[in-house]
Amino acid sequence: MAQILIDIHLAEAYAGILTKDSVHAAVKVKNMDSLAVYYKEILQKHQVKPDSFDSAFKWYRYHPALMDSLYERVVAHFDSLQMIK
């Protein structure tokens, strides 16, 4: 689950870079078309069906201590990337 969330957060960040044109240049809008494709590819990569992911994430939301533990692993991964600089 941690690796799926890592990939999802990377996709979210990248989709934020691929912004669609906005009426106001200061407003950043995620490219939702790209994001939908990324989510589908991430779940396929990890061989997880969307309903299964949604159920698992909902379960973690109802178990905050385990969600915290899960996100500690996600954050540790991104922290390790910063150390590579």
Secondary structure as GFF3:
##gff-version 3
##sequence-region A 1 85
A	DSSP	alpha_helix	2	17	.	.	.	ID=ss1
A	DSSP	alpha_helix	32	45	.	.	.	ID=ss2
A	DSSP	alpha_helix	50	61	.	.	.	ID=ss3
A	DSSP	alpha_helix	64	84	.	.	.	ID=ss4
###
